[in-house]
Amino acid sequence: MNDQWGRSGSGRPASGGGIGGMLFACVVSLALGAAGGYGAFRMMDGAVPTGEIEERGQRIADLAKELDARVAQVEENTQKAQALSEENGALQRQLDALRKNAGTGDAAAALAENARLTGKIVPELRNELELAKQLVADAEALKKRAEESVRDRDRQLSLRADEIARLEKALTAARNQQTSSQSVEKDRQAAEDALRRELEEAQRAQDTIRTTDLPALRDEIARKEKEIAELKTRNASLTARIGALESAARAATVRGEPEGGGNKPVVIDNQKPGQARDPRSAVLVALAIDNTPGLDRLSSAQREQLERTLVSGECVTKALNSALQRVPVLALRNLMRDLDSDC
């Protein structure tokens, strides 16, 4: 609705996200590392059994299938987030209509509408919390896979070192071998050249593992740990917000019941200075704060205090001053408009 400030409320912006890019980078890194190891093992005759090579090829195929499944899951979550955003828009329009008709409805109708709106938002927040918890579990599983790949690269590095030692020993033996004929000398020289080439290839493969594969995997593990920490912080914030909304909704419902079973109207908003404080809808307060620029930087404690104060029916100016120790002009104007408050 528009007023003297010249602005109107808008729907809550949709939020969404995924870790598809990180999943893709992790799996591609593993696949490239496995492919490089496979090529290096094929170059060294007898270095790795054929069964192990086939097993690594099967593992690469399994990781590719898992990547496809993860990408499909991310796309599905994105579609769900879009549907939730559209549903929130419909809810905002219903709330606007409720604010226009708030002065004409009786107490029972207002309380019933408040309970209905609260029953829609809280389950949606719970669903979002469950999805975030699942993302944490997926990220931890991918972290474990990356750690296993690091251990596998360490084992490969150890095998390379053993192979280099064997080749150096064979090269030394070839150099020390004494022959009595030119033919034997040529054979010895050819064998020495072949051993030298194998030694150089083994050293290059070892350098590749040490300088490329292992640092990339360690960086991926660090990114996953950071992502897990961010998701856990988001889960804690969502849990605290759900509890605050439920508590505020219950408190507003108890204070808004008419005495003596009568049909005394309950004025949800429009508090004026000097009047008795009437409770506001917890859902309306939460949506108004979400749609007010500048309030997204509030800490969890500041937001909870501001929501609790506004739901209790306190004047918008006093509520902002109590929570922020100051009164931002833009936030004051938007909250007064969205909550139909005159102070």
C-alpha positions in Angstrom: 0.0 0.0 0.0 1.2 3.6 -0.7 1.2 6.5 1.8 2.8 9.9 2.2 6.3 8.4 1.9 5.6 7.3 -1.7 6.7 3.7 -1.4 5.0 0.4 -1.3 5.9 -3.1 0.0 7.4 -5.7 -2.2 7.7 -9.5 -2.1 10.5 -11.2 -0.3 13.4 -11.8 -2.7 14.1 -15.5 -3.5 17.3 -16.9 -2.3 19.0 -20.0 -3.7 22.3 -21.5 -4.1 24.1 -24.7 -4.9 27.5 -26.3 -4.8 27.3 -27.8 -8.3 30.3 -25.8 -9.5 32.5 -27.0 -6.6 31.2 -30.6 -7.1 32.1 -30.4 -10.8 35.6 -29.0 -10.0 36.3 -31.7 -7.4 35.2 -34.6 -9.6 37.0 -33.3 -12.7 40.2 -32.9 -10.6 39.9 -36.5 -9.4 39.2 -37.7 -12.9 42.3 -35.9 -14.3 44.5 -37.1 -11.5 43.4 -40.7 -12.0 43.8 -40.4 -15.8 47.3 -39.0 -15.4 48.2 -41.8 -13.0 46.8 -44.4 -15.4 48.9 -43.0 -18.3 52.1 -42.9 -16.2 51.5 -46.5 -15.0 51.0 -47.7 -18.6 54.4 -46.1 -19.6 56.2 -48.2 -17.0 56.1 -51.9 -17.9 55.1 -54.0 -14.9 54.8 -51.1 -12.5 51.1 -51.6 -11.6 48.9 -54.7 -12.1 46.3 -54.6 -14.9 43.5 -55.2 -12.4 44.4 -52.0 -10.5 44.3 -50.0 -13.7 40.9 -51.4 -14.5 39.7 -50.6 -11.0 40.8 -47.0 -11.3 39.0 -46.7 -14.7 35.8 -48.0 -13.1 36.2 -45.5 -10.2 36.5 -42.6 -12.7 33.3 -43.8 -14.4 31.5 -44.0 -11.0 32.6 -40.5 -10.1 31.3 -39.1 -13.4 27.9 -40.7 -12.7 27.9 -39.2 -9.3 28.6 -35.8 -10.8 25.6 -36.1 -13.1 23.4 -37.0 -10.2 24.7 -34.1 -8.1 24.1 -31.6 -11.0 20.5 -32.9 -11.4 19.9 -32.5 -7.6 21.2 -28.9 -7.7 18.8 -28.1 -10.6 15.9 -29.6 -8.8 16.7 -27.6 -5.6 16.9 -24.4 -7.8 13.4 -25.1 -9.2 12.1 -25.7 -5.7 13.6 -22.4 -4.5 11.9 -20.6 -7.4 8.5 -22.2 -6.5 9.0 -21.1 -2.9 9.7 -17.6 -4.0 6.4 -17.5 -6.1 4.5 -18.8 -3.1 6.1 -16.1 -0.9 4.9 -13.5 -3.4 1.4 -14.8 -3.1 1.6 -14.7 0.6 2.8 -11.1 0.5 -0.2 -10.1 -1.6 -2.5 -11.8 0.9 -0.8 -9.9 3.8 -1.3 -6.6 2.0 -5.0 -7.4 1.7 -5.1 -8.3 5.3 -3.5 -5.0 6.3 -6.1 -3.1 4.3 -9.0 -4.9 6.0 -7.4 -5.1 9.5 -9.6 -2.4 11.0 -12.9 -4.0 9.9 -12.4 -7.7 11.0 -13.2 -9.0 14.4 -10.7 -10.5 16.9 -11.4 -14.1 16.0 -10.9 -13.6 12.3 -7.6 -11.7 12.8 -6.3 -14.4 15.1 -7.3 -17.2 12.7 -5.6 -15.4 9.8 -2.5 -14.8 12.0 -2.4 -18.5 12.8 -2.8 -19.5 9.2 0.0 -17.3 8.0 2.3 -18.5 10.7 1.5 -22.1 9.8 2.7 -21.4 6.2 6.0 -19.6 6.9 7.3 -21.7 9.7 7.0 -25.0 7.8 8.7 -23.4 4.8 11.6 -22.3 7.0 11.8 -25.8 8.4 12.0 -27.2 4.9 14.8 -24.8 4.1 16.6 -25.8 7.2 16.4 -29.5 6.3 17.7 -28.8 2.8 20.7 -26.9 4.3 21.4 -29.8 6.6 21.4 -32.2 3.7 23.8 -29.9 1.8 26.2 -30.0 4.9 26.1 -33.8 4.8 26.8 -33.9 1.1 29.7 -31.5 1.5 31.2 -33.6 4.3 30.9 -36.7 2.1 32.8 -35.0 -0.7 35.4 -33.8 1.7 36.0 -37.4 2.8 36.3 -38.5 -0.9 38.9 -35.8 -1.5 40.9 -36.9 1.6 40.9 -40.4 0.3 42.2 -39.2 -3.0 45.0 -37.4 -1.2 46.0 -40.6 0.6 45.8 -42.4 -2.8 48.2 -39.8 -4.3 50.6 -40.3 -1.4 50.6 -44.1 -2.0 51.3 -43.4 -5.7 54.1 -41.1 -4.7 55.6 -43.8 -2.6 55.4 -46.3 -5.4 57.1 -43.8 -7.7 59.9 -43.4 -5.3 60.4 -47.2 -5.1 60.4 -47.4 -8.9 62.9 -44.6 -9.2 65.2 -46.4 -6.7 64.9 -49.7 -8.7 65.7 -47.9 -12.0 68.7 -46.1 -10.5 70.0 -49.4 -9.2 69.5 -51.1 -12.6 71.2 -48.1 -14.3 74.2 -48.3 -11.9 74.4 -52.0 -12.6 74.3 -51.5 -16.3 77.1 -48.9 -16.2 79.3 -51.2 -14.1 78.8 -54.2 -16.3 81.9 -55.1 -18.3 81.5 -56.7 -21.7 84.1 -58.2 -24.0 82.4 -57.7 -27.3 81.1 -54.7 -29.3 77.6 -56.3 -29.7 77.3 -56.7 -25.9 78.4 -53.1 -25.4 75.7 -51.8 -27.9 73.1 -53.8 -26.0 74.3 -52.4 -22.7 74.2 -48.9 -24.1 70.6 -49.4 -25.4 69.5 -50.8 -22.1 71.1 -47.9 -20.3 69.4 -45.4 -22.5 66.0 -47.1 -22.0 66.5 -47.1 -18.2 67.5 -43.5 -18.3 64.3 -42.5 -20.2 62.2 -44.5 -17.8 63.9 -42.8 -14.9 63.2 -39.4 -16.4 59.5 -40.3 -17.0 59.1 -41.6 -13.5 60.7 -38.4 -12.1 58.3 -36.2 -14.2 55.3 -38.2 -13.0 56.5 -37.8 -9.4 56.9 -34.0 -9.9 53.4 -33.8 -11.4 51.8 -35.5 -8.5 53.7 -33.5 -5.9 53.2 -30.0 -7.6 49.8 -30.3 -9.2 47.5 -33.1 -7.9 48.2 -32.9 -4.2 48.0 -29.1 -3.8 44.7 -29.0 -5.8 43.1 -31.7 -3.6 44.3 -29.9 -0.4 42.8 -26.6 -1.7 39.5 -28.4 -2.4 39.4 -29.8 1.1 39.9 -26.3 2.5 37.1 -25.0 0.4 34.8 -27.8 1.6 35.6 -27.1 5.2 34.8 -23.4 4.7 31.5 -24.3 3.0 30.6 -26.7 5.8 31.2 -23.9 8.4 29.0 -21.4 6.4 26.2 -24.0 6.1 26.3 -24.8 9.8 26.2 -21.1 10.6 23.1 -20.7 8.3 21.4 -23.7 10.0 21.9 -22.1 13.4 20.5 -18.8 12.2 17.4 -20.5 10.6 16.8 -22.5 13.8 17.0 -19.4 16.0 14.6 -17.5 13.6 12.0 -20.3 13.6 12.0 -20.3 17.4 11.6 -16.5 17.6 8.7 -16.5 15.1 6.9 -19.3 16.9 7.4 -17.6 20.3 6.3 -14.2 19.0 3.2 -15.7 17.3 2.1 -17.5 20.4 2.6 -14.4 22.5 0.7 -12.2 20.1 -2.2 -14.8 19.9 -2.5 -14.9 23.7 -2.5 -11.1 24.1 -5.0 -10.6 21.2 -7.8 -12.9 22.6 -10.9 -10.8 23.6 -11.9 -10.9 27.3 -15.2 -12.5 28.4 -15.7 -14.3 25.2 -17.0 -11.2 23.4 -16.3 -10.0 19.9 -14.3 -7.0 20.8 -12.3 -6.0 17.7 -8.5 -6.3 17.9 -6.5 -3.6 16.2 -3.4 -5.3 14.9 -1.4 -2.2 13.9 -1.8 1.6 13.6 -0.5 2.4 17.1 -0.5 6.1 17.9 1.5 7.9 20.7 -0.3 7.7 24.0 -2.5 4.7 23.0 -2.4 1.3 24.7 0.0 -1.0 22.9 -1.8 -3.6 20.7 0.2 -6.6 19.5 1.2 -6.9 15.9 1.2 -10.0 13.7 4.6 -11.8 14.0 4.5 -12.7 10.4 3.8 -9.2 9.2 6.7 -7.9 11.4 9.1 -10.5 10.0 8.2 -9.7 6.4 8.4 -6.0 7.0 11.9 -6.4 8.5 13.0 -8.6 5.5 11.8 -6.0 3.0 13.4 -3.0 4.7 16.7 -1.9 3.3 19.6 -1.7 5.8 18.1 -4.2 8.3 19.8 -7.2 6.7 23.0 -6.2 8.4 21.5 -6.7 11.9 23.0 -9.3 14.1 20.9 -12.2 15.3 20.4 -10.7 18.7 19.5 -7.2 17.3 16.9 -8.7 14.9 15.4 -10.9 17.6 15.0 -7.8 19.9 13.6 -5.7 17.1 11.0 -8.4 16.1 10.0 -9.0 19.7 9.6 -5.3 20.4 7.5 -4.6 17.3 5.3 -7.7 17.9 4.6 -6.5 21.4 3.0 -3.3 19.8 5.8 -0.9 20.6 6.1 2.3 18.6 8.4 1.8 15.5 10.7 4.7 16.5 11.2 3.4 20.0 11.7 -0.2 18.8 14.4 0.9 16.3 16.1 3.1 19.0 16.0 0.2 21.5 17.5 -2.3 19.1 20.0 -0.1 17.2 20.7 2.8 19.6 19.7 5.0 16.7 16.8 5.6 14.2 17.8 5.1 10.5 15.5 7.4 8.5 15.0 5.0 5.6 14.3 2.0 7.9 11.8 4.1 10.0 9.9 5.2 6.9 9.6 1.7 5.4 8.6 0.1 8.7 6.0 2.8 9.5 4.5 2.2 6.0 4.5 -1.6 6.1 3.2 -1.8 9.6 0.7 1.1 9.2 2.2 2.8 12.2 2.0 6.5 13.0 5.0 6.7 15.4 
